[in-house]
Amino acid sequence: MSLGQSLGVRPQLRMRGMFTRELDLVTLGATAGLVVIGLLAIFTSTVDPEQGTLLKATSALFNRQLVFLVLAAAVLVITLFFDYRHFKVYATIMYIATVVLLFVVLTPIGSSAQGSQRWISLGVFKLQPAEFAKPVLVAMLAAYIADKRGYLGMREVIGCGLLTAPLAFAVFIQPDFGTMLVLLWILLTMLIIGGADWKIMATLVVVGVVGVVGLFQTPLVHGYQQKRFEAFLQPSKDPFEEGYNYQTTRTAVGNGGLLGKGLFSRKDPVNLTAGDYVRNQPTDFVFTAVAEEMGFFGGLTLLILYAIVFVRGMRAAAMARDAFGSLLATGLVSYLAFQVFVNIGMTVGLVPITGIPLPFISYGGSSLVVSMMCIGLLLSVRMRRFARALP
C-alpha cells in the first residue's frame, strides 16, 4: 500500500494537486498583462473624446471586448483542464468541421464587411472560422507528423501540403490573404520541426514564393490587395488611399516618444489616436495606440510580455511527454509569434499590410478566444508532462 493510500488520499486528488503545482503562473501573468494592455488600447482608440471624464466615457467596442474576454477566459480554463492529447484523437473531426465552416462562410449564411466574407453571424458574436483554422491545422499536422516518428520524406511533405491546401484555399477566396500566409507559415514551421529534409524544404520555399508572386499576376488577387503591395513599395505614390495608413501608422508610433502622450490624453492636438486618424486602429493597427499613448516603454513592455509567453511556451514544448505535445506547443508558439511580427511589422512599415490581428490586443472575439485557447493548450502540455497514458 502506498503512502497516499495509507493516508486516505484518493488518486484523483493527488493528480489534481500535481496539476496545480505544474500550472505555469508566469505564462498566465504575462497573458493577463497582454489582455490588460489590449483593453486599454481598444478603449483609448474608440472612446468618444467629447464625453468628458474617463469615468463617464463609454466605448461600444470596449464593452463588447469585455464580453469576449469573459468567453475567452472560460475557454482558457476549459482547455487548461482538457487533456491536450485528446486533440490528437479528435484532430480529424475538428479539421473536417473547420473546412466545412470555412466554406459555409462563403454561402448566404456568411456575413461580409469591407469587401470580405469571413464571418458567421451568431447574434452579438460573429464567428470567424479562419481564426480557428490556425490551431486546428497545427493540431492536425502535429498528429500526422507525430505518427511518422521523425521521418518526413517527399510523400509525407506532400501529405502535409494536402492537409493545408483546403484551409488555405478557403480563406484565400474569402478573401483573407493574411490568414492564408499564417496557414502557409504553420505548414513550413511544422515541417521544419518535424524533421523534413532541408533539400525538400528549400524546394518548397522556392515554390511557395514563386506561387505567391504568381498570384499577384492573376485576377485571383483583388485590386485593393495589389494596391496595398504597391503602396508598401511606394507609400507616397497613393498618400490618400492605400498609402495613407503606411504613413499615418509610422507617424503615430513615432509620435509617442519614450513615455507616450498618456492614456486617454484626448485634448492633445497632435495625438493621432485621439483624433481618430488611423483607420481600423482597434483591429489591424492597435499597436499604434499602444506606442503613441504609452510610448516606447509601453511598446517594449508589450514585446517583453510576448517574449515571456513564447519562451515559456517553447519550454513547455521541450518538457512535453510525447512528440505530439512537443509539436503542438511549438506550432502554436510559432504561429502566434509570426502574427506578432507581421502585425507590428506592417504597423511600422516593415511588411505589407495584410490585416493579421495582434494576439490578445486587437479587437475581435474570435481572435481573442483562439489566442486564449492556445495559452490553455500550452499550459495543458506542461501540466501533463508526468501524466499517464490515455486509456
C-alpha positions as CSV (number, residue, x, y, z in Angstrom):
1,M,0.0,0.0,0.0
2,S,1.3,3.4,-1.0
3,L,1.7,6.3,1.4
4,G,-1.1,8.1,-0.3
5,Q,-3.4,5.2,0.1
6,S,-2.5,4.7,3.7
7,L,-3.4,8.4,4.4
8,G,-6.7,8.0,2.5
9,V,-5.7,10.3,-0.4
10,R,-7.6,9.4,-3.5
11,P,-5.7,9.2,-6.8
12,Q,-7.9,12.0,-8.3
13,L,-6.9,14.4,-5.6
14,R,-3.2,13.5,-6.0
15,M,-3.5,14.1,-9.7
16,R,-5.3,17.4,-9.2
17,G,-2.6,18.5,-6.8
18,M,0.1,17.6,-9.3
19,F,-1.6,19.7,-12.0
20,T,-1.9,22.7,-9.6
21,R,1.9,22.5,-8.9
22,E,2.6,22.3,-12.6
23,L,0.4,25.3,-13.5
24,D,2.6,27.9,-15.2
25,L,1.6,31.1,-13.3
26,V,4.3,33.1,-15.2
27,T,2.6,32.4,-18.5
28,L,-0.8,33.2,-17.0
29,G,0.5,36.5,-15.6
30,A,2.1,37.6,-18.9
31,T,-1.1,36.7,-20.7
32,A,-3.1,38.8,-18.3
33,G,-0.8,41.7,-18.8
34,L,-1.2,41.5,-22.6
35,V,-5.0,41.4,-22.2
36,V,-5.0,44.4,-20.0
37,I,-2.8,46.4,-22.4
38,G,-5.2,45.3,-25.2
39,L,-8.3,46.5,-23.3
40,L,-6.6,49.9,-22.6
41,A,-5.6,50.3,-26.3
42,I,-9.0,49.5,-27.6
43,F,-10.7,51.8,-25.1
44,T,-8.4,54.8,-25.8
45,S,-8.7,54.3,-29.5
46,T,-12.5,54.1,-29.6
47,V,-13.8,56.3,-26.7
48,D,-15.6,59.5,-27.7
49,P,-13.4,62.5,-26.7
50,E,-16.5,64.6,-26.1
51,Q,-17.9,62.5,-23.2
52,G,-16.0,64.3,-20.5
53,T,-14.2,62.5,-17.7
54,L,-12.8,59.0,-18.1
55,L,-15.3,57.5,-15.6
56,K,-18.2,58.8,-17.7
57,A,-16.8,57.7,-21.0
58,T,-18.1,54.7,-22.9
59,S,-16.9,52.7,-25.9
60,A,-19.2,50.1,-27.6
61,L,-16.2,48.1,-28.9
62,F,-14.6,48.1,-25.5
63,N,-17.8,46.8,-23.9
64,R,-18.1,44.1,-26.5
65,Q,-14.4,43.1,-26.0
66,L,-15.1,42.7,-22.2
67,V,-17.9,40.2,-23.1
68,F,-15.5,38.4,-25.5
69,L,-12.9,38.3,-22.7
70,V,-15.3,36.5,-20.3
71,L,-15.9,33.9,-23.0
72,A,-12.2,33.7,-23.8
73,A,-11.3,33.2,-20.2
74,A,-13.8,30.4,-19.9
75,V,-12.3,28.7,-23.0
76,L,-8.8,29.0,-21.5
77,V,-9.9,27.3,-18.2
78,I,-11.8,24.6,-20.1
79,T,-8.8,23.9,-22.4
80,L,-6.4,24.0,-19.4
81,F,-8.2,21.1,-17.7
82,F,-8.8,19.3,-21.0
83,D,-6.0,16.8,-21.7
84,Y,-4.3,18.1,-24.8
85,R,-3.8,14.5,-26.1
86,H,-7.5,14.4,-26.9
87,F,-6.7,17.0,-29.6
88,K,-4.8,14.3,-31.4
89,V,-7.6,11.8,-31.0
90,Y,-10.2,14.3,-32.4
91,A,-7.9,16.2,-34.8
92,T,-9.5,14.8,-37.9
93,I,-13.0,15.6,-36.7
94,M,-12.0,19.2,-35.8
95,Y,-10.2,19.5,-39.2
96,I,-13.3,18.4,-41.2
97,A,-15.6,20.6,-39.2
98,T,-13.3,23.6,-39.8
99,V,-13.1,23.0,-43.5
100,V,-16.9,22.8,-43.7
101,L,-17.3,26.0,-41.7
102,L,-14.8,27.9,-43.9
103,F,-16.9,27.0,-47.0
104,V,-20.2,27.7,-45.2
105,V,-18.9,31.3,-44.7
106,L,-18.9,31.7,-48.5
107,T,-22.6,30.8,-48.7
108,P,-25.5,33.3,-48.0
109,I,-25.2,32.2,-44.3
110,G,-21.9,34.1,-44.1
111,S,-21.7,37.8,-43.4
112,S,-19.4,40.3,-45.1
113,A,-17.7,43.6,-44.2
114,Q,-15.3,45.8,-46.1
115,G,-15.4,43.5,-49.2
116,S,-14.6,40.3,-47.4
117,Q,-16.9,37.5,-46.4
118,R,-15.3,35.9,-43.3
119,W,-17.9,35.6,-40.6
120,I,-20.9,33.6,-39.5
121,S,-23.3,35.9,-37.5
122,L,-24.4,34.5,-34.1
123,G,-26.2,37.5,-32.8
124,V,-23.9,39.7,-30.8
125,F,-20.9,37.4,-31.6
126,K,-19.6,36.9,-35.1
127,L,-17.7,33.6,-35.5
128,Q,-14.7,33.8,-37.8
129,P,-13.8,30.2,-38.7
130,A,-10.5,31.3,-40.2
131,E,-9.1,32.1,-36.7
132,F,-10.0,28.6,-35.5
133,A,-8.4,27.1,-38.6
134,K,-4.9,28.1,-37.3
135,P,-4.8,25.9,-34.1
136,V,-6.8,23.2,-35.8
137,L,-4.2,23.0,-38.6
138,V,-1.4,22.9,-36.0
139,A,-3.1,20.0,-34.2
140,M,-3.8,18.1,-37.4
141,L,-0.2,18.4,-38.7
142,A,1.2,17.6,-35.3
143,A,-0.9,14.4,-35.2
144,Y,0.1,13.4,-38.7
145,I,3.8,14.2,-38.2
146,A,4.0,12.5,-34.7
147,D,2.8,9.2,-36.3
148,K,5.7,9.3,-38.8
149,R,8.1,9.0,-35.9
150,G,10.6,11.7,-37.0
151,Y,10.8,10.7,-40.7
152,L,9.4,13.1,-43.3
153,G,10.1,12.2,-46.9
154,M,8.6,13.7,-50.0
155,R,5.4,11.6,-49.6
156,E,4.9,13.0,-46.0
157,V,5.7,16.5,-47.1
158,I,3.1,16.3,-49.8
159,G,0.6,14.8,-47.3
160,C,1.1,17.8,-45.0
161,G,0.6,20.1,-48.0
162,L,-2.6,18.4,-49.0
163,L,-3.9,18.8,-45.4
164,T,-3.1,22.6,-45.6
165,A,-4.4,23.2,-49.1
166,P,-8.2,23.1,-48.4
167,L,-7.9,25.5,-45.4
168,A,-5.5,27.9,-47.3
169,F,-7.7,27.9,-50.4
170,A,-10.9,28.5,-48.5
171,V,-9.6,31.6,-46.6
172,F,-7.9,32.9,-49.8
173,I,-11.2,33.2,-51.7
174,Q,-13.0,34.9,-48.8
175,P,-10.6,36.9,-49.4
176,D,-8.2,36.7,-46.4
177,F,-4.7,36.8,-47.8
178,G,-3.2,37.4,-44.3
179,T,-4.7,34.2,-42.8
180,M,-3.6,32.2,-45.8
181,L,0.0,33.4,-45.1
182,V,-0.3,32.3,-41.5
183,L,-1.5,28.8,-42.6
184,L,1.4,28.5,-45.0
185,W,3.8,29.6,-42.2
186,I,2.3,26.9,-40.0
187,L,2.9,24.3,-42.7
188,L,6.5,25.5,-43.1
189,T,7.4,25.5,-39.4
190,M,5.7,22.2,-38.7
191,L,7.7,20.6,-41.5
192,I,10.9,22.1,-40.2
193,I,10.4,21.0,-36.6
194,G,9.1,17.6,-37.8
195,G,12.4,16.9,-39.4
196,A,11.8,17.3,-43.2
197,D,14.9,17.1,-45.4
198,W,16.4,20.5,-46.0
199,K,16.5,20.0,-49.8
200,I,12.8,19.3,-49.8
201,M,12.2,22.4,-47.6
202,A,14.3,24.6,-49.9
203,T,12.3,23.4,-52.9
204,L,9.1,24.0,-51.0
205,V,10.1,27.5,-50.1
206,V,11.1,28.4,-53.6
207,V,7.8,27.0,-55.0
208,G,5.8,28.9,-52.3
209,V,7.5,32.2,-53.0
210,V,7.0,31.8,-56.8
211,G,3.4,30.8,-56.2
212,V,2.6,33.8,-54.1
213,V,4.3,36.2,-56.5
214,G,2.5,34.5,-59.4
215,L,-0.9,35.0,-57.6
216,F,-0.4,38.8,-57.9
217,Q,-0.2,38.4,-61.7
218,T,-3.7,36.8,-61.9
219,P,-7.3,38.0,-61.5
220,L,-7.5,35.9,-58.3
221,V,-5.9,38.7,-56.3
222,H,-8.2,41.7,-55.8
223,G,-7.3,45.2,-56.9
224,Y,-7.0,46.5,-53.3
225,Q,-4.6,43.7,-52.4
226,Q,-2.3,44.7,-55.3
227,K,-2.6,48.3,-54.4
228,R,-1.5,47.5,-50.8
229,F,1.6,45.9,-52.0
230,E,2.4,48.7,-54.4
231,A,1.8,51.2,-51.5
232,F,4.2,49.2,-49.4
233,L,6.9,49.8,-52.0
234,Q,6.0,53.4,-52.6
235,P,3.8,54.9,-49.8
236,S,3.9,58.4,-51.2
237,K,2.5,57.2,-54.6
238,D,-1.0,57.0,-53.2
239,P,-1.0,59.1,-50.0
240,F,-4.7,59.4,-49.5
241,E,-5.8,55.8,-50.1
242,E,-3.7,52.6,-49.6
243,G,-0.6,54.6,-48.8
244,Y,-2.4,56.6,-46.1
245,N,-2.0,54.0,-43.3
246,Y,1.6,53.3,-44.1
247,Q,2.4,57.0,-43.4
248,T,-0.1,57.6,-40.6
249,T,0.8,54.5,-38.5
250,R,4.5,55.2,-38.6
251,T,3.8,58.8,-37.6
252,A,1.6,57.6,-34.7
253,V,4.3,55.2,-33.4
254,G,7.0,57.8,-33.5
255,N,4.7,60.4,-32.0
256,G,4.6,58.6,-28.7
257,G,8.3,59.2,-27.9
258,L,9.7,57.5,-24.8
259,L,6.8,57.9,-22.4
260,G,3.9,58.4,-24.7
261,K,1.1,61.0,-24.9
262,G,-0.5,59.4,-21.8
263,L,-3.6,57.2,-21.8
264,F,-6.8,59.0,-22.7
265,S,-5.0,62.2,-23.5
266,R,-7.8,63.3,-25.7
267,K,-7.0,67.0,-25.7
268,D,-3.6,66.8,-27.3
269,P,-3.9,68.4,-30.7
270,V,-1.2,66.1,-32.2
271,N,-2.5,62.9,-30.8
272,L,-3.4,60.8,-33.8
273,T,-5.1,58.2,-31.7
274,A,-7.4,60.8,-30.1
275,G,-8.1,62.4,-33.4
276,D,-9.1,59.1,-35.0
277,Y,-6.7,59.5,-37.8
278,V,-5.5,55.9,-38.0
279,R,-8.0,53.7,-40.0
280,N,-9.0,50.3,-38.5
281,Q,-7.0,51.2,-35.4
282,P,-8.7,48.9,-32.8
283,T,-8.3,45.9,-35.1
284,D,-5.4,45.9,-37.6
285,F,-3.4,48.8,-36.2
286,V,-4.0,48.7,-32.5
287,F,-0.2,48.7,-31.8
288,T,-0.2,52.4,-32.9
289,A,-2.5,53.2,-29.9
290,V,0.0,51.4,-27.6
291,A,3.0,53.1,-29.0
292,E,1.5,56.6,-29.1
293,E,-0.3,56.6,-25.8
294,M,2.2,54.5,-23.8
295,G,5.4,55.4,-25.7
296,F,8.5,53.4,-26.4
297,F,8.4,51.8,-22.9
298,G,4.8,50.8,-23.4
299,G,5.7,49.1,-26.7
300,L,8.7,47.5,-25.1
301,T,6.6,46.2,-22.2
302,L,4.3,44.6,-24.7
303,L,7.2,42.9,-26.5
304,I,8.6,41.6,-23.2
305,L,5.3,40.1,-22.3
306,Y,5.1,38.4,-25.6
307,A,8.7,37.1,-25.2
308,I,7.8,35.6,-21.8
309,V,4.8,33.8,-23.2
310,F,6.7,32.5,-26.2
311,V,9.8,31.4,-24.2
312,R,7.6,29.6,-21.6
313,G,5.6,28.0,-24.5
314,M,8.8,26.6,-26.0
315,R,9.8,25.4,-22.6
316,A,6.5,23.6,-22.4
317,A,7.3,22.0,-25.8
318,A,10.7,20.8,-24.5
319,M,9.1,19.3,-21.4
320,A,6.3,17.6,-23.3
321,R,5.8,13.9,-22.5
322,D,5.3,12.9,-26.2
323,A,6.1,14.0,-29.7
324,F,2.5,15.3,-30.3
325,G,2.7,17.6,-27.3
326,S,6.0,19.0,-28.4
327,L,4.9,19.6,-32.0
328,L,1.6,21.1,-30.8
329,A,3.2,23.6,-28.4
330,T,5.9,24.6,-30.9
331,G,3.4,25.1,-33.7
332,L,1.2,27.3,-31.5
333,V,4.1,29.4,-30.4
334,S,5.4,29.7,-33.9
335,Y,2.1,31.0,-35.4
336,L,1.4,33.4,-32.6
337,A,4.9,34.8,-32.9
338,F,4.5,35.1,-36.6
339,Q,1.3,37.1,-36.2
340,V,3.0,39.5,-33.7
341,F,5.9,40.0,-36.1
342,V,3.7,40.7,-39.1
343,N,1.2,42.9,-37.3
344,I,3.8,45.1,-35.7
345,G,5.9,44.9,-38.9
346,M,3.1,46.3,-41.0
347,T,2.4,49.0,-38.5
348,V,5.9,50.3,-38.7
349,G,6.2,49.7,-42.5
350,L,8.4,46.7,-42.5
351,V,6.0,44.4,-44.2
352,P,2.9,44.9,-46.5
353,I,-0.5,45.4,-44.8
354,T,-2.3,42.0,-44.6
355,G,-4.9,42.5,-41.9
356,I,-3.4,40.0,-39.4
357,P,-4.6,40.7,-35.9
358,L,-2.3,41.3,-32.9
359,P,-2.9,38.4,-30.5
360,F,-4.6,39.3,-27.2
361,I,-4.5,43.0,-28.2
362,S,-6.6,43.6,-31.4
363,Y,-10.4,43.9,-31.1
364,G,-12.2,40.8,-32.1
365,G,-14.0,37.9,-30.3
366,S,-12.7,35.0,-32.4
367,S,-9.1,36.2,-32.3
368,L,-9.2,36.6,-28.5
369,V,-10.9,33.3,-27.9
370,V,-8.5,31.4,-30.1
371,S,-5.4,33.1,-28.6
372,M,-6.6,32.2,-25.1
373,M,-7.3,28.7,-26.2
374,C,-3.7,28.4,-27.4
375,I,-2.5,29.5,-24.0
376,G,-4.7,26.9,-22.4
377,L,-3.2,24.2,-24.7
378,L,0.4,25.3,-23.8
379,L,-0.4,25.1,-20.2
380,S,-2.1,21.7,-20.7
381,V,1.0,20.3,-22.4
382,R,3.2,21.5,-19.5
383,M,0.8,20.3,-16.7
384,R,0.6,16.8,-18.2
385,R,4.3,16.0,-18.7
386,F,4.1,13.3,-16.0
387,A,0.6,12.1,-16.8
388,R,-0.3,8.5,-17.5
389,A,-1.1,7.3,-21.0
390,L,-4.7,7.8,-22.2
391,P,-7.0,4.8,-21.6
